[in-house]
Structures are given as C-alpha cells and as structure tokens.
Amino acid sequence: MTFRTMMATAAALALLGLMPASAADSVLTAKVAGAQRAAESKARDGARHPAETLEFWGVKPGQTIIEVSPGGGYWAEILAPYAKDTKGHYIAATGRPDQKLPAKFEDAAAYGPIHYTVFNKDSGALGAPASADIVITARNIHNWMWVDGLADKAMKDFYAVLKPGGVLAIEEHRADPKPMVKDARDGYVSTQHVIDLAQKAGFKLEARSEINANAKDTKGHPFGVWTLPPSRRSSEANQPSPAGFDRANFDAIGESDRMTLRFRKPG
C-alpha cells in the first residue's frame, strides 16, 4: 500500500468514526498527553477517558466549542489549547460575569485566548444564534435540576447557540438501573430524563456510549455521588463519619457510573 493510499484510507475511516483519536487527530492526542495539563487531571484519565470521550462527542479541528460550567478546568486544559492550535475557539460559560477559569489559563502561549460567556438562571444568550459547533456539559445537569426551570432553560440556550447540525455533548452521573430520586438530589440522573430534556428542546439523540460506565458503582451511597472520588465526602458538615463508614470501600469503587451522550441539532 502506497503512502497516498494509506492517507486516503485513514481519512475515510476518520470520517466514518472508525479510527481512534490517536490516529484521526494527532493534535488532540498531543493535548491529552501535554505538559499544559495538571498532574491531578492526568491522574483521573483512567476514570474519565478524555481522548475516547472527546472523539465520541465529535470534537474536531477549527470548531467553536462552548464548555458549560468548566469548574477547575479538567476539559479546558485539553480543549483550549486544542482550539488554539487548530484555529478554533474555546468559550467557557461560567456562572457569573466575573467568574473565570483558574489563573493559569491566562497563559495565552499554552492555552490560547480563552473566551467567556455566562450561563445561569437569569442569563441571556450564550452567544450569537447558530454560532457554535459543539456545546459540552459534563456532570452539571443534576445541579440545574435543583433550580426550578433551569434545566429546561439550559437546553433551550444550547439549542439556540448551536449551528444547524451542531452537537450537544453530555456526561452525567447515571442513576440507572435504580430509579432517580426526586430532583436527583443524590447527584444521579436517569438517562431517560436527560434524553427527555434534550428532545423537548428539539435535539435528536444520535448516540450513547459506555465509555464512562463503572459497574462497581452501586449508587445509594450515604452522601450520594459525592461519597466517591474525587469529592470523597465522608460526613455531613462538622459531623463525624457515620458508624461503620469505611472510606476505603468507596475509594475502591472509583469515580461514578456515567452516561455519555451525543445529541444533534437538526439541520
């Protein structure tokens, strides 16, 4: 097989989604392994599977990527420099106009220009209509369910900012096969509830993945999902741990069992 044939075959397989991220997107692979990522972030990769998850979601060069509630920047450490090097745009949707990613993200040489927008119960549009290629939200939906109407507003906002054909990428703690508790107060959401929220806004479920499944997670933990790593909650505030509580048992489970979903805006 000639080099030209090999490259043509690789390109065709990449378009079909049949190649791993390492073969289809060398820049993404480099950013996952890169020195710009914190050691504590890389230590979680065995539970979070960043390359496989981003490939499944359809992250590609040159995209405008909005990450909602990026927290400490686990995904931003990968996505911001990836957007920089592929002539895309990374936008962090934080909860307040004055809320930014940690100070290290001000290093434009490492992370590129970080753009910001605001998402909360009173916020306006995330950006110009039909301006984003992909919206990513990881482990956030359960929080929005505690605020009346916020989960529905989120889906409407995401739908509005995405281009026709754009992707809504979701990772969330999964209640299944147990019933979801009211308002997901333990942090676990049923897959069907997430699908219903997205479809109500107009999205179409395109694919679901078991990349972030964890069969060890029995759910029903004394402090909900926050009993598990990385939160590792062992007691209520200013209270001792419950009698018989064994932290080692929950650490052995690892991070939660999670759904990984890809929705698409029609068009």
Contacts in CASP RR format, 6 or more apart in sequence:
PFRMAT RR
TARGET T0000
AUTHOR 0000-0000-0000
METHOD contacts of the structure
MODEL  1
MTFRTMMATAAALALLGLMPASAADSVLTAKVAGAQRAAESKARDGARHP
AETLEFWGVKPGQTIIEVSPGGGYWAEILAPYAKDTKGHYIAATGRPDQK
LPAKFEDAAAYGPIHYTVFNKDSGALGAPASADIVITARNIHNWMWVDGL
ADKAMKDFYAVLKPGGVLAIEEHRADPKPMVKDARDGYVSTQHVIDLAQK
AGFKLEARSEINANAKDTKGHPFGVWTLPPSRRSSEANQPSPAGFDRANF
DAIGESDRMTLRFRKPG
1 9 0 8 1.000
10 19 0 8 1.000
10 23 0 8 1.000
10 24 0 8 1.000
13 19 0 8 1.000
13 23 0 8 1.000
13 24 0 8 1.000
14 23 0 8 1.000
14 24 0 8 1.000
14 25 0 8 1.000
17 24 0 8 1.000
17 55 0 8 1.000
20 51 0 8 1.000
20 52 0 8 1.000
20 55 0 8 1.000
21 28 0 8 1.000
21 29 0 8 1.000
21 32 0 8 1.000
21 51 0 8 1.000
21 52 0 8 1.000
21 54 0 8 1.000
21 55 0 8 1.000
22 29 0 8 1.000
22 51 0 8 1.000
24 55 0 8 1.000
25 55 0 8 1.000
25 59 0 8 1.000
25 60 0 8 1.000
25 61 0 8 1.000
27 61 0 8 1.000
27 82 0 8 1.000
27 85 0 8 1.000
27 86 0 8 1.000
28 51 0 8 1.000
28 54 0 8 1.000
28 55 0 8 1.000
28 59 0 8 1.000
28 78 0 8 1.000
28 82 0 8 1.000
29 51 0 8 1.000
31 37 0 8 1.000
31 78 0 8 1.000
31 79 0 8 1.000
31 81 0 8 1.000
31 82 0 8 1.000
31 85 0 8 1.000
32 45 0 8 1.000
32 50 0 8 1.000
32 51 0 8 1.000
32 54 0 8 1.000
32 78 0 8 1.000
36 77 0 8 1.000
36 81 0 8 1.000
36 110 0 8 1.000
36 111 0 8 1.000
37 77 0 8 1.000
37 78 0 8 1.000
38 77 0 8 1.000
41 73 0 8 1.000
41 74 0 8 1.000
41 77 0 8 1.000
44 74 0 8 1.000
44 230 0 8 1.000
44 255 0 8 1.000
47 212 0 8 1.000
47 214 0 8 1.000
47 229 0 8 1.000
47 254 0 8 1.000
47 255 0 8 1.000
48 74 0 8 1.000
48 212 0 8 1.000
48 255 0 8 1.000
49 211 0 8 1.000
49 212 0 8 1.000
50 75 0 8 1.000
50 78 0 8 1.000
52 211 0 8 1.000
53 171 0 8 1.000
53 209 0 8 1.000
53 211 0 8 1.000
53 212 0 8 1.000
53 260 0 8 1.000
54 78 0 8 1.000
54 79 0 8 1.000
56 207 0 8 1.000
56 209 0 8 1.000
56 211 0 8 1.000
56 260 0 8 1.000
56 262 0 8 1.000
57 134 0 8 1.000
57 136 0 8 1.000
57 167 0 8 1.000
57 169 0 8 1.000
57 260 0 8 1.000
57 262 0 8 1.000
58 134 0 8 1.000
58 167 0 8 1.000
58 169 0 8 1.000
58 262 0 8 1.000
59 65 0 8 1.000
59 79 0 8 1.000
59 82 0 8 1.000
59 134 0 8 1.000
59 169 0 8 1.000
60 133 0 8 1.000
61 86 0 8 1.000
61 87 0 8 1.000
61 88 0 8 1.000
62 83 0 8 1.000
62 86 0 8 1.000
62 87 0 8 1.000
62 88 0 8 1.000
62 89 0 8 1.000
62 133 0 8 1.000
63 83 0 8 1.000
63 86 0 8 1.000
63 88 0 8 1.000
63 89 0 8 1.000
63 133 0 8 1.000
63 134 0 8 1.000
64 88 0 8 1.000
64 89 0 8 1.000
64 91 0 8 1.000
64 131 0 8 1.000
64 132 0 8 1.000
64 133 0 8 1.000
64 134 0 8 1.000
65 79 0 8 1.000
65 83 0 8 1.000
65 88 0 8 1.000
65 89 0 8 1.000
65 90 0 8 1.000
65 91 0 8 1.000
65 132 0 8 1.000
65 133 0 8 1.000
65 134 0 8 1.000
65 136 0 8 1.000
66 91 0 8 1.000
66 92 0 8 1.000
66 93 0 8 1.000
66 117 0 8 1.000
66 126 0 8 1.000
66 132 0 8 1.000
66 134 0 8 1.000
66 135 0 8 1.000
66 136 0 8 1.000
66 161 0 8 1.000
67 75 0 8 1.000
67 76 0 8 1.000
67 79 0 8 1.000
67 90 0 8 1.000
67 91 0 8 1.000
67 92 0 8 1.000
67 93 0 8 1.000
67 135 0 8 1.000
67 136 0 8 1.000
67 137 0 8 1.000
67 138 0 8 1.000
68 93 0 8 1.000
68 119 0 8 1.000
68 135 0 8 1.000
68 136 0 8 1.000
68 137 0 8 1.000
68 140 0 8 1.000
68 154 0 8 1.000
68 158 0 8 1.000
69 93 0 8 1.000
69 94 0 8 1.000
69 95 0 8 1.000
69 119 0 8 1.000
69 137 0 8 1.000
69 140 0 8 1.000
69 143 0 8 1.000
70 76 0 8 1.000
70 92 0 8 1.000
70 93 0 8 1.000
70 94 0 8 1.000
70 101 0 8 1.000
71 101 0 8 1.000
72 101 0 8 1.000
72 102 0 8 1.000
73 101 0 8 1.000
73 102 0 8 1.000
73 105 0 8 1.000
74 138 0 8 1.000
75 136 0 8 1.000
75 138 0 8 1.000
76 90 0 8 1.000
76 92 0 8 1.000
76 101 0 8 1.000
76 105 0 8 1.000
76 111 0 8 1.000
76 114 0 8 1.000
77 111 0 8 1.000
79 90 0 8 1.000
79 136 0 8 1.000
80 90 0 8 1.000
80 105 0 8 1.000
80 111 0 8 1.000
80 112 0 8 1.000
80 114 0 8 1.000
81 110 0 8 1.000
81 111 0 8 1.000
81 112 0 8 1.000
82 90 0 8 1.000
83 89 0 8 1.000
83 90 0 8 1.000
83 112 0 8 1.000
84 90 0 8 1.000
84 111 0 8 1.000
84 112 0 8 1.000
84 113 0 8 1.000
89 115 0 8 1.000
90 112 0 8 1.000
90 114 0 8 1.000
90 115 0 8 1.000
91 115 0 8 1.000
91 116 0 8 1.000
91 117 0 8 1.000
91 126 0 8 1.000
91 132 0 8 1.000
92 100 0 8 1.000
92 101 0 8 1.000
92 114 0 8 1.000
92 115 0 8 1.000
92 116 0 8 1.000
92 117 0 8 1.000
93 116 0 8 1.000
93 117 0 8 1.000
93 118 0 8 1.000
93 119 0 8 1.000
93 126 0 8 1.000
94 100 0 8 1.000
94 101 0 8 1.000
94 116 0 8 1.000
94 117 0 8 1.000
94 118 0 8 1.000
94 119 0 8 1.000
95 118 0 8 1.000
95 119 0 8 1.000
95 120 0 8 1.000
95 123 0 8 1.000
96 118 0 8 1.000
96 120 0 8 1.000
97 118 0 8 1.000
100 114 0 8 1.000
100 116 0 8 1.000
101 114 0 8 1.000
104 110 0 8 1.000
104 111 0 8 1.000
105 111 0 8 1.000
105 114 0 8 1.000
106 114 0 8 1.000
117 126 0 8 1.000
117 127 0 8 1.000
118 124 0 8 1.000
119 126 0 8 1.000
119 154 0 8 1.000
119 157 0 8 1.000
121 147 0 8 1.000
121 149 0 8 1.000
121 150 0 8 1.000
121 153 0 8 1.000
123 157 0 8 1.000
124 157 0 8 1.000
125 157 0 8 1.000
125 160 0 8 1.000
125 161 0 8 1.000
126 132 0 8 1.000
126 135 0 8 1.000
126 157 0 8 1.000
126 158 0 8 1.000
126 160 0 8 1.000
126 161 0 8 1.000
127 161 0 8 1.000
128 161 0 8 1.000
129 160 0 8 1.000
129 161 0 8 1.000
130 160 0 8 1.000
130 161 0 8 1.000
130 162 0 8 1.000
130 163 0 8 1.000
130 164 0 8 1.000
131 161 0 8 1.000
131 163 0 8 1.000
132 161 0 8 1.000
132 162 0 8 1.000
132 163 0 8 1.000
132 166 0 8 1.000
133 162 0 8 1.000
133 163 0 8 1.000
133 166 0 8 1.000
133 167 0 8 1.000
134 162 0 8 1.000
134 166 0 8 1.000
134 167 0 8 1.000
134 168 0 8 1.000
134 169 0 8 1.000
135 158 0 8 1.000
135 161 0 8 1.000
135 162 0 8 1.000
135 167 0 8 1.000
135 168 0 8 1.000
135 169 0 8 1.000
136 169 0 8 1.000
137 154 0 8 1.000
137 158 0 8 1.000
137 168 0 8 1.000
137 169 0 8 1.000
137 170 0 8 1.000
137 171 0 8 1.000
138 170 0 8 1.000
138 171 0 8 1.000
138 172 0 8 1.000
139 171 0 8 1.000
139 172 0 8 1.000
139 173 0 8 1.000
139 258 0 8 1.000
140 172 0 8 1.000
141 151 0 8 1.000
141 154 0 8 1.000
141 170 0 8 1.000
141 172 0 8 1.000
141 184 0 8 1.000
141 189 0 8 1.000
141 194 0 8 1.000
141 197 0 8 1.000
142 172 0 8 1.000
142 173 0 8 1.000
142 184 0 8 1.000
142 187 0 8 1.000
142 188 0 8 1.000
142 189 0 8 1.000
142 225 0 8 1.000
144 150 0 8 1.000
144 151 0 8 1.000
144 154 0 8 1.000
145 151 0 8 1.000
145 183 0 8 1.000
145 184 0 8 1.000
145 189 0 8 1.000
146 183 0 8 1.000
146 184 0 8 1.000
146 185 0 8 1.000
151 197 0 8 1.000
152 197 0 8 1.000
152 200 0 8 1.000
152 201 0 8 1.000
155 168 0 8 1.000
155 197 0 8 1.000
155 198 0 8 1.000
155 200 0 8 1.000
155 201 0 8 1.000
155 203 0 8 1.000
156 201 0 8 1.000
158 168 0 8 1.000
158 201 0 8 1.000
158 203 0 8 1.000
159 168 0 8 1.000
159 201 0 8 1.000
159 202 0 8 1.000
159 203 0 8 1.000
159 265 0 8 1.000
162 168 0 8 1.000
162 265 0 8 1.000
163 265 0 8 1.000
164 265 0 8 1.000
164 266 0 8 1.000
164 267 0 8 1.000
165 264 0 8 1.000
165 265 0 8 1.000
165 266 0 8 1.000
165 267 0 8 1.000
166 264 0 8 1.000
166 265 0 8 1.000
167 206 0 8 1.000
167 262 0 8 1.000
167 263 0 8 1.000
167 264 0 8 1.000
167 265 0 8 1.000
168 198 0 8 1.000
168 203 0 8 1.000
168 262 0 8 1.000
168 263 0 8 1.000
168 264 0 8 1.000
168 265 0 8 1.000
169 261 0 8 1.000
169 262 0 8 1.000
169 263 0 8 1.000
170 194 0 8 1.000
170 198 0 8 1.000
170 259 0 8 1.000
170 260 0 8 1.000
170 261 0 8 1.000
170 262 0 8 1.000
170 263 0 8 1.000
171 212 0 8 1.000
171 258 0 8 1.000
171 259 0 8 1.000
171 260 0 8 1.000
171 261 0 8 1.000
172 189 0 8 1.000
172 194 0 8 1.000
172 258 0 8 1.000
172 259 0 8 1.000
172 261 0 8 1.000
173 187 0 8 1.000
173 188 0 8 1.000
173 189 0 8 1.000
173 225 0 8 1.000
173 256 0 8 1.000
173 257 0 8 1.000
173 258 0 8 1.000
174 188 0 8 1.000
174 189 0 8 1.000
174 190 0 8 1.000
174 191 0 8 1.000
174 213 0 8 1.000
174 256 0 8 1.000
174 257 0 8 1.000
174 258 0 8 1.000
174 259 0 8 1.000
175 181 0 8 1.000
175 184 0 8 1.000
175 188 0 8 1.000
175 189 0 8 1.000
175 190 0 8 1.000
175 191 0 8 1.000
175 219 0 8 1.000
176 190 0 8 1.000
176 191 0 8 1.000
176 259 0 8 1.000
178 188 0 8 1.000
178 219 0 8 1.000
178 220 0 8 1.000
179 190 0 8 1.000
180 188 0 8 1.000
180 189 0 8 1.000
180 190 0 8 1.000
180 193 0 8 1.000
181 188 0 8 1.000
184 193 0 8 1.000
186 219 0 8 1.000
186 220 0 8 1.000
186 221 0 8 1.000
186 224 0 8 1.000
186 225 0 8 1.000
187 224 0 8 1.000
187 225 0 8 1.000
187 226 0 8 1.000
188 219 0 8 1.000
188 224 0 8 1.000
188 225 0 8 1.000
188 256 0 8 1.000
189 259 0 8 1.000
191 208 0 8 1.000
191 259 0 8 1.000
191 261 0 8 1.000
194 259 0 8 1.000
194 261 0 8 1.000
195 205 0 8 1.000
195 261 0 8 1.000
198 205 0 8 1.000
198 261 0 8 1.000
198 263 0 8 1.000
199 205 0 8 1.000
202 265 0 8 1.000
202 266 0 8 1.000
203 263 0 8 1.000
203 264 0 8 1.000
203 265 0 8 1.000
204 263 0 8 1.000
204 264 0 8 1.000
204 265 0 8 1.000
204 266 0 8 1.000
205 261 0 8 1.000
205 262 0 8 1.000
205 263 0 8 1.000
206 262 0 8 1.000
206 263 0 8 1.000
206 264 0 8 1.000
207 261 0 8 1.000
207 262 0 8 1.000
208 259 0 8 1.000
208 260 0 8 1.000
208 261 0 8 1.000
208 262 0 8 1.000
209 260 0 8 1.000
209 261 0 8 1.000
209 262 0 8 1.000
210 260 0 8 1.000
211 260 0 8 1.000
212 257 0 8 1.000
212 258 0 8 1.000
212 259 0 8 1.000
212 260 0 8 1.000
213 257 0 8 1.000
213 258 0 8 1.000
214 253 0 8 1.000
214 254 0 8 1.000
214 255 0 8 1.000
214 256 0 8 1.000
214 257 0 8 1.000
214 258 0 8 1.000
215 257 0 8 1.000
216 252 0 8 1.000
216 253 0 8 1.000
216 254 0 8 1.000
216 257 0 8 1.000
217 228 0 8 1.000
217 253 0 8 1.000
217 254 0 8 1.000
217 256 0 8 1.000
217 257 0 8 1.000
218 253 0 8 1.000
219 225 0 8 1.000
219 257 0 8 1.000
221 227 0 8 1.000
221 228 0 8 1.000
221 250 0 8 1.000
222 242 0 8 1.000
222 245 0 8 1.000
223 233 0 8 1.000
223 234 0 8 1.000
223 235 0 8 1.000
223 236 0 8 1.000
224 233 0 8 1.000
225 231 0 8 1.000
225 256 0 8 1.000
226 233 0 8 1.000
227 233 0 8 1.000
227 234 0 8 1.000
227 250 0 8 1.000
228 250 0 8 1.000
228 253 0 8 1.000
228 254 0 8 1.000
228 255 0 8 1.000
228 256 0 8 1.000
229 250 0 8 1.000
229 251 0 8 1.000
229 254 0 8 1.000
229 255 0 8 1.000
230 255 0 8 1.000
232 247 0 8 1.000
232 250 0 8 1.000
232 251 0 8 1.000
234 241 0 8 1.000
234 245 0 8 1.000
234 247 0 8 1.000
235 241 0 8 1.000
235 242 0 8 1.000
235 245 0 8 1.000
241 247 0 8 1.000
END
